[in-house]
Amino acid sequence: MRKISPKINVRYWICQLLGWGGWAMINIFFVYLFAQDIYLKPAEKRQVFFVAMFIEFCWAILATHILRFGLKKMQWMRLPVKKVIMLFIAGVCVTGLGSYYGARGTAILTNSSIVEYEQKENLQKAIQKEKLFAVAGTTNYSINNPITGDSPDGKAYESIKKSTGWFRDQNGNWQYEDQHKGRFWWDIIFTFLMIALWLLLYMVWHYLEKNRHDQVDRLTLEKTVKELEVKTIKSHINPHFIFNSLNSIRALVDENPERARKAITELSNILRSSMQVEKMETVPLQKELDIVNDYLALEYMRFEERLKIEMDIDEDTLQQPVPPMMLQTLVENAIKHGISKNIKGGVIKVISQFNNADHELIVQNSGHLNGERDENGFGIKSTEDRLRFIYHGKAHFEIINIAGNMVQSKVTIPIIY
């Protein structure tokens, strides 16, 4: 499981503070615009209002943080979609009720409830209206009381109760009956909507983050696999090349030591060049041709007059990028399967040219395929694999018989890939 970095936790708390703080500021903004007389006057009520807003802000953060903790414990991202939906509904209900009643209870305990303040405020209004209607001290303001009706006193009792919610019982004690009972349900529903919005944003954010991390991990894995495959190919190329070169040198040791020493120098040049390009995906064609020329020089010492070399290189292609050691592999394959099997030897021709939007590298050698392509041969397989890895399937390789008892190996590389 991926560890949560401190940066992610800091970002989470910043979002919590900005989100719920922003919502509190929106409420305060609208109160200042449209409800100053209701919530901000007198100064005592304004203080209660701001304290109540702060309590709701704190409880919203606490409740959603507990919800987040529970979701993480249940590892909700591993659950099927149906369970996530059920968890969403249950989380909204439980968290919404917890936030609403937690904030309300805290406000009551700290004498910061705007509802209780308004009830006390309405009680004072009821007492004043009693005096105004000359019914002060009258018991049983209940609308169902026989004294009520079309009489002036009855209308006064009903007006006081409807406007303030307060009435006296049969013992003359003040009782309160909320005249706006729908307000409770609106408050609950609105709390649920805010928690649902928070939870929706939280889940969507984490789904997007998970998809992004999965995509990055997948790309990283693909890149790692590609690098390992290319390195495996290169690790096969170098020993394979060295083995054949040493065989060429061994053939010269007894016959001509001077030429053998020269061949060793040529080999050291090739090894030095191959070490420099070991970590490179592509190299300029010129550098690849230098390695091919050194290799052919070694093979020429072994085959002498049996090996004829022809170069047809378009100078405009010398700076074109090609996979390192690939051309040398094709030349080596041509000598191994073509020239060395012919008693009279043969011709090796290397061609580099542009063909429309492609760069073509061609190696032709004397010989015949006989309908077989040596599918298991490492030179051909490595060439195909490297072209597929580096050029994502846009480069092509083919080996065919051509006229004149010749075999042609051709690599086609897009100039822009």
Summary of the structure (lengths in Angstrom):
residues: 417
radius of gyration: 44.1
end to end distance: 37.1
largest distance: 139.6
contacts: 1185
relative contact order: 0.06
helix: 66%
strand: 12%
